[in-house]
């Protein structure tokens, strides 16, 4: 769960990559005006993401030092890309049924303009802690957006449809829908919080953990409590119990990380990072292929 990857490897907000196309919007059964509008939204998000694609590839494939990180990322004018996307978004005209989604999107895009200004300052001063904070804030903002918009709009702005409400007939009927939404909401709530750069010093990592751990612990408890309140059908009792156990285990591990980090016990923190990964592996081993249409909301289409 706690990942040491380059900054833009998992940043959904700063590296937006909406993957839906016009044909998919047409398949939603909307009016031509709505389809045309969603195509515009998706194109704006794609263009915004393309501004960062070269940086993303360079960092995730060849990142070795923070010097390379700042040099490569510093070549992109994030502020201009964000401002252009905002201008384009404000020029788009939504149909009435998507007007509320549009307003939420504009608020998100306005927020990203401010966030990218903060990013510029952090990059100029080579402030890694500031860069991490910007990444988390951007991902958290996109998570909030995706939680609040309709499925049709979500498909236009999300990296893939596992971030969006399900329209399919899920296994277990109402049970499947309930659990899918719990898992999807949790995934969106913690976007950006489990993310660390590979060469952080122990103190830099400790400061980042001080910032994110309270939110991680809160959302693990909320998801675990929500799952525990649901009675699964017999055919999914094992999988459901696996998720309940997972959230409980991760809550305990997260609390232990907080304690070890407060004591600045680096060795113990790293041990607990590995324990967190073990919790994930145990969860995966408890899931069956039949449960995948539900668990995709947590793991994504690549299975985690």
HELIX and SHEET records of a PDB file:
HELIX    1   1 UNK A    7  UNK A    9  5                                   3    
HELIX    2   2 UNK A   22  UNK A   27  1                                   6    
HELIX    3   3 UNK A   32  UNK A   62  1                                  31    
HELIX    4   4 UNK A   66  UNK A   73  1                                   8    
HELIX    5   5 UNK A   78  UNK A   91  1                                  14    
HELIX    6   6 UNK A   96  UNK A   98  5                                   3    
HELIX    7   7 UNK A   99  UNK A  124  1                                  26    
HELIX    8   8 UNK A  128  UNK A  148  1                                  21    
HELIX    9   9 UNK A  151  UNK A  157  1                                   7    
HELIX   10  10 UNK A  161  UNK A  163  5                                   3    
HELIX   11  11 UNK A  174  UNK A  189  1                                  16    
HELIX   12  12 UNK A  202  UNK A  228  1                                  27    
HELIX   13  13 UNK A  234  UNK A  236  5                                   3    
HELIX   14  14 UNK A  237  UNK A  262  1                                  26    
HELIX   15  15 UNK A  266  UNK A  286  1                                  21    
HELIX   16  16 UNK A  289  UNK A  291  5                                   3    
HELIX   17  17 UNK A  292  UNK A  299  1                                   8    
SHEET    1   A 2 UNK A   3  UNK A   4  0                                        
SHEET    2   A 2 UNK A 195  UNK A 196  1                                        
END                                                                             
